[in-house]
């Protein structure tokens, strides 16, 4: 899927930039990362993986809120970040 399709299908949509929501998402990301570390300490690998993914999701979501984008799809969130923030253009991506 292309970024344009994400917007056409309304899986991403433009909203007013919201630094308060961005801040809350970033705070949630930090909280989930701490939970992932605790789960790892107790060898709770499945829980660790879920919390780490959730931490990454909320960190990414913070960037979208800052940019004035609302997501309705984790895949489109990744596509947006790759398009707008990746400095790895021309290299292999996990999505290819």
C-alpha positions as CSV (number, residue, x, y, z in Angstrom):
1,X,0.0,0.0,0.0
2,X,1.1,3.5,-0.8
3,X,0.8,6.6,1.5
4,X,-1.6,8.2,-0.9
5,X,-3.9,5.1,-0.6
6,X,-3.8,5.4,3.2
7,X,-5.2,8.9,3.0
8,X,-7.7,8.0,0.2
9,X,-9.1,5.1,2.4
10,X,-9.1,7.4,5.4
11,X,-6.7,5.1,7.3
12,X,-4.8,8.3,7.8
13,X,-6.5,11.6,7.9
14,X,-5.4,15.2,8.5
15,X,-6.3,16.9,11.7
16,X,-5.0,20.0,13.5
17,X,-1.6,19.3,15.0
18,X,-2.0,18.5,18.7
19,X,1.0,18.8,20.8
20,X,-0.9,17.8,24.0
21,X,-1.9,14.4,22.4
22,X,1.7,14.0,21.1
23,X,3.0,14.6,24.7
24,X,0.5,12.1,26.1
25,X,1.4,9.5,23.5
26,X,5.1,10.0,24.3
27,X,4.4,9.6,28.0
28,X,2.5,6.4,27.3
29,X,5.5,5.2,25.2
30,X,7.9,5.7,28.1
31,X,5.5,3.9,30.5
32,X,5.1,0.9,28.2
33,X,8.9,0.7,27.6
34,X,9.4,0.6,31.4
35,X,6.8,-2.2,31.6
36,X,8.6,-4.1,28.8
37,X,11.9,-3.9,30.8
38,X,10.2,-5.3,33.9
39,X,8.6,-8.1,31.9
40,X,12.0,-8.9,30.5
41,X,13.6,-9.0,33.9
42,X,11.0,-11.7,34.8
43,X,11.5,-13.6,31.5
44,X,8.0,-12.8,30.5
45,X,8.9,-12.7,26.8
46,X,5.5,-12.5,25.3
47,X,4.5,-9.6,27.6
48,X,7.8,-7.9,26.9
49,X,7.2,-8.1,23.2
50,X,3.7,-6.7,23.5
51,X,4.8,-3.8,25.7
52,X,7.8,-3.0,23.5
53,X,5.5,-2.9,20.4
54,X,3.0,-0.7,22.2
55,X,5.9,1.6,23.3
56,X,7.0,1.9,19.6
57,X,3.4,2.5,18.5
58,X,2.8,5.3,20.9
59,X,6.2,6.9,20.1
60,X,5.2,6.8,16.4
61,X,1.8,8.1,17.1
62,X,3.3,11.1,18.9
63,X,5.0,12.1,15.7
64,X,1.7,11.8,13.8
65,X,-0.1,14.0,16.3
66,X,2.7,16.5,16.0
67,X,2.3,16.5,12.2
68,X,-1.5,16.7,12.4
69,X,-2.2,13.2,11.3
70,X,-4.7,10.7,12.9
71,X,-4.1,7.0,12.2
72,X,-6.6,4.2,11.9
73,X,-4.1,1.6,10.7
74,X,-0.8,0.4,12.2
75,X,0.4,-0.4,8.7
76,X,-0.4,3.1,7.4
77,X,1.4,4.5,10.5
78,X,4.5,2.6,9.4
79,X,4.1,3.7,5.8
80,X,3.8,7.4,6.9
81,X,6.9,7.2,9.1
82,X,8.9,5.5,6.4
83,X,7.9,8.2,3.9
84,X,8.2,11.2,6.1
85,X,11.0,10.4,8.5
86,X,13.2,7.6,7.1
87,X,16.7,8.6,6.2
88,X,17.3,5.1,4.9
89,X,16.0,5.7,1.4
90,X,17.6,3.4,-1.1
91,X,18.3,0.7,1.5
92,X,16.3,-2.4,2.3
93,X,13.3,-1.9,4.6
94,X,11.5,-4.5,6.6
95,X,8.3,-3.8,4.6
96,X,9.9,-4.7,1.3
